[in-house]
Amino acid sequence: MTEAIPPQIAEMIDAGALFAVSHSGGKDSQAQMIRLRSIVPPDQLVVVHAPLGRVEWPSTLAHIRATIGETPLILAPARTDLLAMVRRRRTWPTPAIRQCTSDLKRGPIERELRRYLKANPRLSGRVVSCMGLRADESPNRAKRPALKFSERNSKAGREWWEWLPIHHWSKARVFAEIAAAGERPHWVYAKGMSRCSCSFCIMATREELRRAARPPPPCRRVYRA
């Protein structure tokens, strides 16, 4: 299905900007990667993954590598993980205060993108940070603009945009696009999970948390670079 590309995105493609695809291993990350491969030249694409250590689902990194082809993969590890964060703060993150997202994902990913831009002057500091957030996931995500200029990150000669390429897609379309590309989604969906990324996500249901805690516990499968 052919879709309109925002004019700012078309300009960034023509300018040779970097398109950085944040990839959790989940269905939405995988679907946005499929879309971006169809519109962005391969030499302008990179995938960025923030590994979550002992709370990441087993085989997540292998799944990402198996579905991104030859696209370069950047790892953006945090200095801690969810369980250590909770132990230190003595409280869990909440939907309103999501330190897990800012400290374990967004911050490390932005750090690595700044490093990548500095190491690759051919990009002239231009980057489009792409995320697979969708409007029908929650009221808050529905309110988010699909395209936003990042004043906070557009410093030191950088031009930084944040784009949600599949913001308007339904869950059914996400799975359909994955199947049409000849790919399979992460194995956790077949096991009844609605989310992929952190196995103990604060947005998970009680039953999903029970599944996450069953042996072999995901928290014992630590990814080491």
Z-matrix of the N, CA and C atoms (Angstrom, degrees):
N
C 1 1.456
C 2 1.530 1 109.89
N 3 1.329 2 116.07 1 123.28
C 4 1.456 3 120.90 2 179.73
C 5 1.520 4 109.69 3 -79.97
N 6 1.326 5 116.26 4 131.55
C 7 1.457 6 121.32 5 179.99
C 8 1.511 7 110.06 6 -125.58
N 9 1.334 8 114.58 7 149.73
C 10 1.455 9 119.50 8 177.80
C 11 1.524 10 109.95 9 -67.39
N 12 1.320 11 115.58 10 142.86
C 13 1.460 12 122.10 11 176.94
C 14 1.526 13 107.44 12 -105.34
N 15 1.329 14 118.86 13 129.99
C 16 1.466 15 120.11 14 178.21
C 17 1.522 16 110.84 15 -53.87
N 18 1.339 17 118.07 16 141.15
C 19 1.468 18 120.60 17 -178.14
C 20 1.525 19 113.58 18 -55.21
N 21 1.343 20 116.07 19 -38.44
C 22 1.475 21 118.75 20 179.50
C 23 1.527 22 111.55 21 -63.32
N 24 1.343 23 115.46 22 -35.88
C 25 1.469 24 119.48 23 179.02
C 26 1.519 25 110.13 24 -70.01
N 27 1.322 26 117.00 25 -41.45
C 28 1.467 27 120.07 26 177.24
C 29 1.522 28 110.62 27 -60.09
N 30 1.330 29 116.56 28 -39.59
C 31 1.463 30 120.76 29 179.02
C 32 1.528 31 110.74 30 -65.74
N 33 1.331 32 116.77 31 -40.01
C 34 1.460 33 120.00 32 179.95
C 35 1.533 34 111.29 33 -68.22
N 36 1.334 35 116.90 34 -35.71
C 37 1.464 36 119.89 35 175.84
C 38 1.524 37 109.33 36 -62.46
N 39 1.344 38 116.30 37 -48.45
C 40 1.461 39 120.89 38 -178.63
C 41 1.531 40 112.02 39 -63.94
N 42 1.349 41 116.26 40 -29.77
C 43 1.471 42 120.57 41 -179.08
C 44 1.522 43 112.56 42 -80.86
N 45 1.330 44 116.79 43 -3.49
C 46 1.461 45 119.90 44 178.86
C 47 1.509 46 114.02 45 80.28
N 48 1.333 47 117.02 46 25.29
C 49 1.461 48 121.11 47 -178.30
C 50 1.521 49 111.58 48 -67.97
N 51 1.321 50 115.13 49 158.05
C 52 1.457 51 122.33 50 174.03
C 53 1.528 52 109.36 51 -81.45
N 54 1.322 53 116.44 52 132.84
C 55 1.459 54 121.88 53 173.32
C 56 1.523 55 107.01 54 -109.79
N 57 1.337 56 115.16 55 110.00
C 58 1.457 57 121.93 56 -175.84
C 59 1.516 58 109.12 57 -101.92
N 60 1.324 59 116.30 58 117.43
C 61 1.461 60 122.32 59 -174.90
C 62 1.521 61 109.74 60 -98.35
N 63 1.330 62 116.94 61 107.54
C 64 1.463 63 119.80 62 175.76
C 65 1.521 64 108.57 63 -70.52
N 66 1.328 65 116.82 64 124.98
C 67 1.464 66 121.10 65 -171.93
C 68 1.522 67 110.10 66 -130.18
N 69 1.330 68 116.46 67 114.87
C 70 1.466 69 121.47 68 178.27
C 71 1.519 70 112.27 69 -89.54
N 72 1.343 71 115.65 70 -13.38
C 73 1.454 72 120.66 71 -171.38
C 74 1.513 73 111.85 72 99.71
N 75 1.334 74 116.53 73 -9.65
C 76 1.457 75 121.41 74 -177.60
C 77 1.514 76 113.60 75 -80.87
N 78 1.319 77 114.74 76 173.57
C 79 1.463 78 121.97 77 -175.10
C 80 1.522 79 112.81 78 -61.29
N 81 1.335 80 117.43 79 -39.91
C 82 1.460 81 120.47 80 -176.56
C 83 1.527 82 111.19 81 -70.66
N 84 1.330 83 116.65 82 -39.58
C 85 1.466 84 119.95 83 174.78
C 86 1.525 85 110.23 84 -61.13
N 87 1.320 86 115.51 85 -43.08
C 88 1.461 87 120.71 86 -178.28
C 89 1.530 88 110.95 87 -65.53
N 90 1.327 89 116.61 88 -41.36
C 91 1.464 90 120.14 89 179.90
C 92 1.523 91 112.14 90 -68.03
N 93 1.330 92 117.41 91 -39.85
C 94 1.463 93 118.36 92 178.99
C 95 1.521 94 110.95 93 -66.69
N 96 1.342 95 116.75 94 -33.24
C 97 1.461 96 119.65 95 176.86
C 98 1.525 97 110.70 96 -63.63
N 99 1.319 98 116.12 97 -39.66
C 100 1.465 99 120.14 98 177.96
C 101 1.521 100 110.25 99 -61.49
N 102 1.332 101 116.67 100 -43.28
C 103 1.461 102 119.18 101 179.42
C 104 1.529 103 111.37 102 -66.24
N 105 1.313 104 116.95 103 -45.01
C 106 1.459 105 120.20 104 -175.86
C 107 1.524 106 111.85 105 -65.48
N 108 1.323 107 117.04 106 -34.66
C 109 1.471 108 118.99 107 177.53
C 110 1.525 109 111.91 108 -61.73
N 111 1.327 110 116.53 109 -23.97
C 112 1.466 111 119.95 110 -177.71
C 113 1.527 112 112.86 111 -84.92
N 114 1.342 113 117.89 112 -11.69
C 115 1.465 114 119.17 113 -175.82
C 116 1.526 115 114.62 114 -126.77
N 117 1.328 116 117.77 115 -17.32
C 118 1.465 117 120.86 116 -176.93
C 119 1.529 118 109.62 117 -111.23
N 120 1.328 119 118.03 118 132.93
C 121 1.475 120 119.77 119 177.24
C 122 1.526 121 111.12 120 -56.39
N 123 1.331 122 117.56 121 142.22
C 124 1.472 123 120.77 122 -176.02
C 125 1.526 124 114.27 123 -56.07
N 126 1.357 125 117.05 124 -34.87
C 127 1.465 126 118.55 125 -176.99
C 128 1.523 127 112.74 126 -77.34
N 129 1.340 128 117.34 127 0.62
C 130 1.465 129 120.91 128 176.32
C 131 1.529 130 111.79 129 -109.02
N 132 1.325 131 116.84 130 5.46
C 133 1.460 132 121.11 131 -177.08
C 134 1.527 133 111.63 132 -108.13
N 135 1.320 134 115.88 133 137.42
C 136 1.463 135 122.19 134 166.50
C 137 1.524 136 107.53 135 -137.80
N 138 1.309 137 116.06 136 153.75
C 139 1.465 138 122.05 137 174.67
C 140 1.525 139 107.85 138 -109.15
N 141 1.331 140 116.48 139 136.61
C 142 1.457 141 121.28 140 178.63
C 143 1.527 142 108.52 141 -120.81
N 144 1.330 143 115.21 142 126.91
C 145 1.470 144 120.27 143 178.83
C 146 1.514 145 109.72 144 -124.90
N 147 1.340 146 115.66 145 130.61
C 148 1.458 147 121.47 146 175.58
C 149 1.530 148 107.96 147 -96.96
N 150 1.345 149 119.05 148 98.20
C 151 1.464 150 120.71 149 -178.35
C 152 1.525 151 110.54 150 -65.65
N 153 1.323 152 115.94 151 138.39
C 154 1.462 153 121.52 152 -174.78
C 155 1.519 154 113.26 153 -103.62
N 156 1.336 155 116.95 154 11.93
C 157 1.453 156 120.46 155 175.34
C 158 1.515 157 112.83 156 62.19
N 159 1.323 158 116.36 157 -130.92
C 160 1.466 159 120.83 158 -171.96
C 161 1.520 160 114.27 159 -70.98
N 162 1.340 161 119.33 160 -9.06
C 163 1.464 162 119.57 161 176.95
C 164 1.530 163 111.64 162 -104.52
N 165 1.336 164 116.57 163 7.01
C 166 1.462 165 119.32 164 176.55
C 167 1.526 166 109.21 165 -86.46
N 168 1.328 167 116.95 166 141.37
C 169 1.454 168 120.71 167 178.51
C 170 1.520 169 110.23 168 -61.15
N 171 1.340 170 117.83 169 139.32
C 172 1.469 171 120.37 170 178.08
C 173 1.533 172 111.52 171 -57.13
N 174 1.311 173 115.29 172 144.09
C 175 1.475 174 124.14 173 176.10
C 176 1.521 175 113.75 174 73.62
N 177 1.330 176 118.84 175 8.08
C 178 1.462 177 119.80 176 -179.28
C 179 1.521 178 111.55 177 -61.26
N 180 1.309 179 116.97 178 -47.34
C 181 1.462 180 119.25 179 -178.42
C 182 1.525 181 110.86 180 -64.31
N 183 1.318 182 117.29 181 -38.67
C 184 1.465 183 120.51 182 177.57
C 185 1.527 184 110.61 183 -63.27
N 186 1.333 185 116.47 184 -39.01
C 187 1.466 186 120.49 185 178.65
C 188 1.528 187 110.52 186 -63.95
N 189 1.318 188 116.94 187 -44.02
C 190 1.464 189 119.95 188 179.30
C 191 1.518 190 110.29 189 -60.37
N 192 1.322 191 116.01 190 -49.13
C 193 1.462 192 119.38 191 -178.20
C 194 1.528 193 111.85 192 -61.82
N 195 1.323 194 116.54 193 -33.45
C 196 1.466 195 120.38 194 -177.98
C 197 1.526 196 112.55 195 -73.36
N 198 1.337 197 117.57 196 -18.02
C 199 1.467 198 119.99 197 -174.39
C 200 1.525 199 114.33 198 -113.80
N 201 1.335 200 118.49 199 0.69
C 202 1.469 201 119.15 200 -179.00
C 203 1.527 202 112.29 201 -107.51
N 204 1.318 203 116.51 202 1.71
C 205 1.454 204 118.99 203 177.67
C 206 1.517 205 112.69 204 62.78
N 207 1.348 206 116.47 205 -131.93
C 208 1.464 207 121.99 206 -177.41
C 209 1.525 208 112.70 207 -91.03
N 210 1.318 209 117.82 208 4.86
C 211 1.464 210 120.19 209 -179.86
C 212 1.526 211 110.48 210 -63.70
N 213 1.331 212 118.14 211 131.67
C 214 1.474 213 120.13 212 179.56
C 215 1.534 214 111.06 213 -59.74
N 216 1.319 215 114.94 214 143.67
C 217 1.462 216 121.76 215 179.60
C 218 1.520 217 109.55 216 -116.41
N 219 1.329 218 115.83 217 125.19
C 220 1.462 219 122.61 218 177.13
C 221 1.521 220 108.00 219 -108.13
N 222 1.319 221 117.17 220 129.55
C 223 1.457 222 121.07 221 175.39
C 224 1.527 223 109.27 222 -96.95
N 225 1.339 224 115.15 223 136.99
C 226 1.460 225 121.35 224 -177.25
C 227 1.523 226 109.59 225 -125.89
N 228 1.328 227 117.66 226 74.65
C 229 1.465 228 120.10 227 -177.07
C 230 1.525 229 112.24 228 -73.30
N 231 1.319 230 115.61 229 146.49
C 232 1.458 231 121.62 230 173.24
C 233 1.528 232 108.75 231 -88.83
N 234 1.320 233 116.40 232 168.99
C 235 1.464 234 120.52 233 179.91
C 236 1.524 235 111.56 234 -84.74
N 237 1.324 236 117.34 235 -4.45
C 238 1.459 237 121.71 236 -178.58
C 239 1.522 238 108.47 237 -145.80
N 240 1.327 239 117.78 238 -174.19
C 241 1.457 240 120.73 239 173.51
C 242 1.521 241 108.93 240 -136.38
N 243 1.333 242 116.15 241 178.32
C 244 1.457 243 120.03 242 -174.05
C 245 1.523 244 112.57 243 -59.02
N 246 1.329 245 117.18 244 -46.30
C 247 1.461 246 120.03 245 -175.70
C 248 1.521 247 111.37 246 -66.41
N 249 1.331 248 117.22 247 -39.80
C 250 1.459 249 120.10 248 177.07
C 251 1.530 250 110.42 249 -66.74
N 252 1.330 251 116.51 250 -36.94
C 253 1.462 252 120.33 251 178.02
C 254 1.527 253 110.77 252 -62.76
N 255 1.325 254 115.86 253 -45.35
C 256 1.468 255 120.12 254 -179.94
C 257 1.529 256 110.19 255 -63.99
N 258 1.305 257 116.54 256 -41.91
C 259 1.471 258 120.10 257 -179.83
C 260 1.531 259 110.25 258 -62.97
N 261 1.317 260 116.97 259 -41.17
C 262 1.460 261 120.47 260 -178.36
C 263 1.528 262 111.53 261 -70.33
N 264 1.333 263 116.66 262 -42.76
C 265 1.467 264 121.07 263 -176.78
C 266 1.528 265 112.92 264 -84.30
N 267 1.333 266 114.89 265 -17.60
C 268 1.461 267 121.58 266 -177.32
C 269 1.530 268 112.14 267 60.52
N 270 1.307 269 115.34 268 32.12
C 271 1.468 270 121.30 269 175.34
C 272 1.523 271 108.74 270 -161.91
N 273 1.331 272 115.25 271 151.30
C 274 1.461 273 120.15 272 177.39
C 275 1.522 274 110.09 273 -86.79
N 276 1.330 275 117.18 274 150.49
C 277 1.466 276 118.93 275 171.19
C 278 1.529 277 109.96 276 -60.82
N 279 1.299 278 116.72 277 158.65
C 280 1.459 279 122.53 278 178.13
C 281 1.524 280 108.67 279 -126.16
N 282 1.347 281 117.99 280 165.98
C 283 1.465 282 118.81 281 176.74
C 284 1.527 283 112.97 282 -57.22
N 285 1.335 284 117.14 283 -29.54
C 286 1.462 285 120.48 284 -179.94
C 287 1.524 286 112.15 285 -83.43
N 288 1.330 287 116.84 286 -30.78
C 289 1.468 288 121.77 287 -179.10
C 290 1.520 289 107.31 288 -126.17
N 291 1.322 290 116.10 289 92.90
C 292 1.461 291 121.01 290 -171.66
C 293 1.529 292 110.65 291 -107.26
N 294 1.333 293 114.88 292 72.58
C 295 1.462 294 118.28 293 177.35
C 296 1.524 295 111.60 294 -61.07
N 297 1.344 296 115.80 295 -26.81
C 298 1.461 297 118.88 296 179.87
C 299 1.526 298 110.89 297 -60.73
N 300 1.323 299 117.50 298 -40.55
C 301 1.463 300 120.68 299 179.44
C 302 1.520 301 111.27 300 -70.29
N 303 1.330 302 116.71 301 -47.87
C 304 1.459 303 119.82 302 -176.08
C 305 1.528 304 112.33 303 -69.91
N 306 1.338 305 117.25 304 -42.21
C 307 1.459 306 120.39 305 -173.31
C 308 1.528 307 113.59 306 -86.55
N 309 1.326 308 116.94 307 -32.44
C 310 1.457 309 120.11 308 -174.50
C 311 1.527 310 113.81 309 -99.87
N 312 1.329 311 117.24 310 -17.46
C 313 1.459 312 119.85 311 -177.24
C 314 1.531 313 112.18 312 -124.48
N 315 1.346 314 115.81 313 -69.02
C 316 1.463 315 118.42 314 -172.09
C 317 1.528 316 112.46 315 -59.68
N 318 1.323 317 117.45 316 -48.18
C 319 1.461 318 120.21 317 -178.55
C 320 1.518 319 113.36 318 -60.00
N 321 1.346 320 118.30 319 -53.08
C 322 1.470 321 119.04 320 178.41
C 323 1.526 322 113.72 321 -60.66
N 324 1.337 323 117.56 322 -37.46
C 325 1.470 324 119.97 323 179.73
C 326 1.526 325 110.22 324 -65.77
N 327 1.317 326 117.83 325 -45.16
C 328 1.463 327 120.39 326 178.77
C 329 1.526 328 111.05 327 -62.74
N 330 1.320 329 116.82 328 -38.02
C 331 1.469 330 121.15 329 177.47
C 332 1.526 331 111.04 330 -59.08
N 333 1.333 332 116.53 331 -47.05
C 334 1.457 333 120.10 332 -178.00
C 335 1.525 334 112.31 333 -70.14
N 336 1.328 335 117.18 334 -32.73
C 337 1.466 336 118.81 335 177.27
C 338 1.521 337 111.38 336 -68.57
N 339 1.318 338 117.41 337 -37.54
C 340 1.466 339 119.63 338 175.89
C 341 1.527 340 110.31 339 -61.91
N 342 1.335 341 116.31 340 -42.39
C 343 1.466 342 120.30 341 178.03
C 344 1.526 343 111.25 342 -62.82
N 345 1.336 344 116.36 343 -41.25
C 346 1.462 345 120.50 344 -177.81
C 347 1.527 346 110.89 345 -66.00
N 348 1.328 347 116.48 346 -42.69
C 349 1.459 348 120.05 347 178.81
C 350 1.525 349 111.14 348 -62.91
N 351 1.321 350 116.15 349 -40.61
C 352 1.466 351 119.98 350 179.70
C 353 1.519 352 111.32 351 -65.27
N 354 1.331 353 116.24 352 -35.42
C 355 1.466 354 120.55 353 -178.49
C 356 1.528 355 112.83 354 -81.55
N 357 1.333 356 117.11 355 -10.83
C 358 1.465 357 121.17 356 -177.62
C 359 1.529 358 110.13 357 -128.43
N 360 1.339 359 117.16 358 77.25
C 361 1.472 360 120.23 359 -176.91
C 362 1.524 361 114.23 360 -62.41
N 363 1.339 362 117.37 361 -17.11
C 364 1.473 363 119.64 362 178.48
C 365 1.521 364 111.69 363 -60.34
N 366 1.355 365 117.04 364 -21.36
C 367 1.469 366 121.67 365 -178.48
C 368 1.520 367 112.34 366 -82.21
N 369 1.319 368 117.30 367 -8.89
C 370 1.473 369 122.81 368 178.91
C 371 1.525 370 113.24 369 53.94
N 372 1.326 371 116.30 370 29.25
C 373 1.460 372 119.91 371 176.31
C 374 1.513 373 114.82 372 75.46
N 375 1.332 374 117.36 373 8.69
C 376 1.472 375 119.87 374 -178.11
C 377 1.528 376 110.30 375 -92.64
N 378 1.323 377 116.26 376 130.46
C 379 1.461 378 120.12 377 179.64
C 380 1.527 379 110.28 378 -147.68
N 381 1.314 380 115.09 379 141.18
C 382 1.460 381 122.28 380 170.97
C 383 1.519 382 106.52 381 -115.23
N 384 1.323 383 116.12 382 111.95
C 385 1.460 384 121.46 383 179.19
C 386 1.524 385 108.03 384 -87.20
N 387 1.335 386 116.70 385 116.39
C 388 1.462 387 122.26 386 -172.82
C 389 1.527 388 110.64 387 -106.18
N 390 1.317 389 115.78 388 132.37
C 391 1.466 390 121.24 389 179.74
C 392 1.521 391 109.77 390 -130.24
N 393 1.326 392 116.90 391 146.40
C 394 1.462 393 121.73 392 -176.52
C 395 1.524 394 113.88 393 -91.01
N 396 1.318 395 118.08 394 38.73
C 397 1.465 396 120.49 395 177.59
C 398 1.524 397 109.69 396 -77.34
N 399 1.344 398 116.37 397 141.27
C 400 1.462 399 120.99 398 -178.68
C 401 1.529 400 111.11 399 -124.28
N 402 1.327 401 115.21 400 148.11
C 403 1.462 402 121.38 401 -175.14
C 404 1.517 403 113.05 402 -64.15
N 405 1.336 404 117.71 403 -34.60
C 406 1.474 405 118.29 404 -174.97
C 407 1.528 406 113.30 405 -83.41
N 408 1.335 407 117.42 406 6.26
C 409 1.455 408 120.12 407 176.79
C 410 1.524 409 112.45 408 -76.75
N 411 1.336 410 116.30 409 -34.83
C 412 1.464 411 119.87 410 -178.72
C 413 1.525 412 109.25 411 -167.25
N 414 1.340 413 117.76 412 158.50
C 415 1.472 414 120.49 413 176.66
C 416 1.529 415 112.32 414 -58.33
N 417 1.324 416 117.38 415 -38.40
C 418 1.460 417 120.08 416 -179.91
C 419 1.523 418 111.56 417 -64.68
N 420 1.329 419 116.28 418 -41.36
C 421 1.459 420 118.87 419 179.92
C 422 1.525 421 111.54 420 -71.58
N 423 1.325 422 116.16 421 -28.90
C 424 1.462 423 119.40 422 176.99
C 425 1.527 424 111.09 423 -65.49
N 426 1.325 425 116.96 424 -28.86
C 427 1.467 426 121.49 425 -178.71
C 428 1.522 427 112.93 426 -82.08
N 429 1.306 428 117.05 427 -15.26
C 430 1.463 429 119.61 428 -177.12
C 431 1.522 430 111.01 429 -70.39
N 432 1.321 431 118.29 430 137.23
C 433 1.465 432 119.75 431 176.10
C 434 1.524 433 110.06 432 -68.83
N 435 1.314 434 115.71 433 142.64
C 436 1.465 435 119.27 434 -179.34
C 437 1.527 436 111.60 435 -69.78
N 438 1.323 437 116.71 436 -23.46
C 439 1.464 438 121.01 437 179.85
C 440 1.520 439 108.77 438 -139.42
N 441 1.335 440 115.64 439 131.56
C 442 1.463 441 120.32 440 -177.06
C 443 1.523 442 110.29 441 -146.65
N 444 1.324 443 115.27 442 134.46
C 445 1.459 444 120.83 443 173.94
C 446 1.522 445 107.85 444 -79.56
N 447 1.321 446 117.30 445 128.08
C 448 1.462 447 121.40 446 -177.17
C 449 1.526 448 110.42 447 -91.72
N 450 1.331 449 115.32 448 99.70
C 451 1.462 450 120.09 449 176.59
C 452 1.524 451 110.34 450 -63.49
N 453 1.331 452 116.21 451 -38.38
C 454 1.462 453 121.11 452 -175.59
C 455 1.525 454 112.17 453 -62.87
N 456 1.325 455 116.53 454 -37.62
C 457 1.463 456 120.26 455 -177.22
C 458 1.515 457 114.37 456 -97.27
N 459 1.329 458 117.13 457 -10.89
C 460 1.465 459 120.62 458 -179.44
C 461 1.531 460 109.72 459 -86.01
N 462 1.324 461 114.09 460 71.80
C 463 1.463 462 121.76 461 -179.97
C 464 1.521 463 108.62 462 -135.33
N 465 1.332 464 115.45 463 167.98
C 466 1.469 465 121.18 464 177.17
C 467 1.525 466 111.72 465 54.64
N 468 1.344 467 116.24 466 39.35
C 469 1.457 468 120.98 467 177.26
C 470 1.511 469 115.34 468 83.46
N 471 1.348 470 117.15 469 7.43
C 472 1.466 471 120.43 470 -179.46
C 473 1.533 472 111.52 471 -92.43
N 474 1.329 473 115.21 472 144.99
C 475 1.472 474 122.46 473 168.59
C 476 1.520 475 106.23 474 -117.06
N 477 1.330 476 116.28 475 113.06
C 478 1.465 477 121.49 476 -167.37
C 479 1.526 478 109.55 477 -125.37
N 480 1.327 479 115.57 478 120.49
C 481 1.465 480 121.62 479 176.03
C 482 1.529 481 109.40 480 -114.60
N 483 1.314 482 115.67 481 150.32
C 484 1.466 483 121.81 482 173.58
C 485 1.524 484 107.78 483 -115.15
N 486 1.327 485 115.57 484 124.66
C 487 1.473 486 120.77 485 -174.12
C 488 1.518 487 109.93 486 -129.03
N 489 1.337 488 115.39 487 138.33
C 490 1.461 489 122.95 488 175.79
C 491 1.528 490 106.82 489 -111.81
N 492 1.335 491 118.07 490 88.31
C 493 1.475 492 121.20 491 -171.16
C 494 1.518 493 115.00 492 -64.20
N 495 1.341 494 118.60 493 -24.44
C 496 1.472 495 120.03 494 -178.46
C 497 1.533 496 110.56 495 -120.23
N 498 1.314 497 116.38 496 29.55
C 499 1.463 498 121.40 497 -176.64
C 500 1.524 499 112.34 498 -55.24
N 501 1.316 500 117.11 499 -34.67
C 502 1.469 501 122.18 500 -175.15
C 503 1.530 502 112.72 501 -93.13
N 504 1.322 503 119.09 502 0.03
C 505 1.461 504 121.05 503 -177.38
C 506 1.527 505 111.33 504 -78.29
N 507 1.316 506 116.03 505 150.48
C 508 1.463 507 121.98 506 173.71
C 509 1.530 508 109.27 507 -88.64
N 510 1.327 509 116.40 508 164.44
C 511 1.460 510 120.30 509 176.64
C 512 1.525 511 110.45 510 -61.62
N 513 1.336 512 116.69 511 -39.35
C 514 1.464 513 120.16 512 179.68
C 515 1.526 514 110.86 513 -61.79
N 516 1.328 515 116.27 514 -39.55
C 517 1.461 516 118.71 515 179.79
C 518 1.528 517 111.07 516 -68.19
N 519 1.325 518 116.51 517 -37.50
C 520 1.460 519 120.05 518 178.63
C 521 1.530 520 110.38 519 -56.77
N 522 1.336 521 116.55 520 -51.32
C 523 1.460 522 119.77 521 -179.87
C 524 1.525 523 111.21 522 -64.91
N 525 1.345 524 116.93 523 -35.50
C 526 1.463 525 120.46 524 179.52
C 527 1.523 526 111.52 525 -65.61
N 528 1.327 527 116.79 526 -41.08
C 529 1.466 528 120.08 527 -179.81
C 530 1.532 529 110.93 528 -67.51
N 531 1.326 530 116.65 529 -36.37
C 532 1.462 531 119.96 530 177.48
C 533 1.527 532 110.21 531 -63.86
N 534 1.323 533 115.74 532 -44.73
C 535 1.471 534 119.96 533 179.42
C 536 1.525 535 111.29 534 -65.26
N 537 1.338 536 116.74 535 -40.58
C 538 1.460 537 120.53 536 -179.29
C 539 1.524 538 111.95 537 -64.33
N 540 1.327 539 116.18 538 -27.44
C 541 1.464 540 120.47 539 178.73
C 542 1.529 541 112.02 540 -82.65
N 543 1.335 542 116.48 541 -0.03
C 544 1.452 543 120.25 542 -179.63
C 545 1.519 544 113.44 543 76.91
N 546 1.335 545 116.15 544 23.63
C 547 1.450 546 120.83 545 -178.68
C 548 1.527 547 110.27 546 -113.68
N 549 1.331 548 115.28 547 168.87
C 550 1.455 549 121.67 548 174.79
C 551 1.521 550 109.22 549 -119.79
N 552 1.324 551 117.98 550 145.47
C 553 1.464 552 119.32 551 176.14
C 554 1.527 553 110.88 552 -74.45
N 555 1.286 554 116.59 553 168.84
C 556 1.469 555 122.90 554 177.81
C 557 1.532 556 109.57 555 -53.03
N 558 1.325 557 116.48 556 146.32
C 559 1.462 558 121.78 557 -174.55
C 560 1.531 559 113.88 558 -63.67
N 561 1.331 560 118.72 559 -19.20
C 562 1.477 561 119.29 560 -175.53
C 563 1.536 562 112.03 561 -64.30
N 564 1.340 563 117.15 562 -27.72
C 565 1.468 564 118.96 563 -178.97
C 566 1.525 565 111.06 564 -67.40
N 567 1.311 566 116.95 565 -36.33
C 568 1.465 567 120.44 566 177.87
C 569 1.523 568 111.44 567 -68.36
N 570 1.332 569 117.24 568 -19.67
C 571 1.457 570 121.89 569 178.88
C 572 1.525 571 112.53 570 -92.10
N 573 1.339 572 116.64 571 7.57
C 574 1.452 573 120.03 572 175.14
C 575 1.509 574 116.18 573 96.31
N 576 1.337 575 117.59 574 5.54
C 577 1.455 576 120.13 575 179.18
C 578 1.534 577 110.19 576 -84.39
N 579 1.317 578 116.48 577 143.19
C 580 1.461 579 120.48 578 178.46
C 581 1.517 580 111.50 579 -94.70
N 582 1.336 581 116.69 580 -15.65
C 583 1.458 582 121.75 581 -177.85
C 584 1.522 583 110.41 582 -129.86
N 585 1.324 584 114.39 583 153.43
C 586 1.464 585 120.44 584 174.39
C 587 1.517 586 106.87 585 -131.13
N 588 1.284 587 116.16 586 146.44
C 589 1.458 588 125.78 587 179.96
C 590 1.498 589 105.61 588 136.88
N 591 1.330 590 118.62 589 -109.84
C 592 1.458 591 120.42 590 177.65
C 593 1.527 592 109.53 591 -73.26
N 594 1.324 593 117.05 592 127.24
C 595 1.460 594 119.99 593 -177.87
C 596 1.525 595 112.31 594 -68.17
N 597 1.334 596 116.79 595 -22.27
C 598 1.466 597 120.73 596 178.50
C 599 1.523 598 110.91 597 -114.01
N 600 1.329 599 115.12 598 44.57
C 601 1.462 600 121.47 599 -178.39
C 602 1.527 601 110.98 600 -55.88
N 603 1.323 602 116.68 601 136.46
C 604 1.469 603 121.17 602 179.87
C 605 1.523 604 111.78 603 -67.77
N 606 1.343 605 117.00 604 -14.58
C 607 1.457 606 120.75 605 179.08
C 608 1.528 607 112.02 606 -92.57
N 609 1.328 608 116.85 607 -1.99
C 610 1.468 609 120.91 608 -177.61
C 611 1.524 610 110.94 609 -73.46
N 612 1.325 611 115.51 610 157.33
C 613 1.463 612 120.41 611 175.84
C 614 1.534 613 109.48 612 -79.13
N 615 1.324 614 116.24 613 167.36
C 616 1.463 615 120.67 614 178.94
C 617 1.533 616 110.77 615 -60.45
N 618 1.331 617 116.86 616 -41.42
C 619 1.458 618 120.06 617 -179.80
C 620 1.528 619 111.08 618 -66.40
N 621 1.329 620 117.21 619 -37.57
C 622 1.458 621 120.02 620 177.94
C 623 1.528 622 111.04 621 -64.59
N 624 1.319 623 116.97 622 -38.34
C 625 1.463 624 120.08 623 177.46
C 626 1.526 625 110.84 624 -66.62
N 627 1.322 626 116.50 625 -34.98
C 628 1.469 627 119.05 626 175.61
C 629 1.524 628 110.36 627 -62.98
N 630 1.336 629 116.20 628 -44.18
C 631 1.465 630 119.90 629 179.25
C 632 1.526 631 110.65 630 -62.33
N 633 1.324 632 116.23 631 -39.61
C 634 1.462 633 119.93 632 -178.92
C 635 1.521 634 112.05 633 -64.21
N 636 1.324 635 116.64 634 -29.30
C 637 1.469 636 121.13 635 -176.61
C 638 1.523 637 113.37 636 -87.12
N 639 1.337 638 117.36 637 -7.93
C 640 1.464 639 119.02 638 -179.19
C 641 1.519 640 110.88 639 -71.48
N 642 1.343 641 117.60 640 148.69
C 643 1.466 642 119.60 641 -179.84
C 644 1.525 643 111.22 642 -69.92
N 645 1.353 644 118.10 643 147.77
C 646 1.461 645 123.73 644 -4.08
C 647 1.525 646 110.19 645 -74.37
N 648 1.332 647 118.06 646 128.00
C 649 1.472 648 120.22 647 -175.15
C 650 1.516 649 111.63 648 -59.86
N 651 1.340 650 118.09 649 130.72
C 652 1.462 651 119.92 650 177.41
C 653 1.516 652 112.00 651 -56.85
N 654 1.349 653 117.11 652 -29.78
C 655 1.459 654 119.47 653 -176.64
C 656 1.528 655 111.79 654 -68.81
N 657 1.342 656 118.30 655 -11.64
C 658 1.466 657 119.63 656 178.39
C 659 1.532 658 112.06 657 -95.76
N 660 1.324 659 115.69 658 -6.03
C 661 1.464 660 118.77 659 179.52
C 662 1.525 661 108.51 660 -98.61
N 663 1.289 662 118.06 661 90.51
C 664 1.452 663 122.53 662 -174.08
C 665 1.524 664 110.44 663 -92.09
N 666 1.326 665 116.91 664 128.75
C 667 1.450 666 120.11 665 175.60
C 668 1.536 667 108.15 666 -83.73
N 669 1.320 668 114.67 667 130.72
C 670 1.458 669 119.79 668 176.77
C 671 1.507 670 108.86 669 -122.96
N 672 1.332 671 115.51 670 126.76
C 673 1.454 672 119.67 671 -179.89
C 674 1.523 673 110.92 672 -70.59
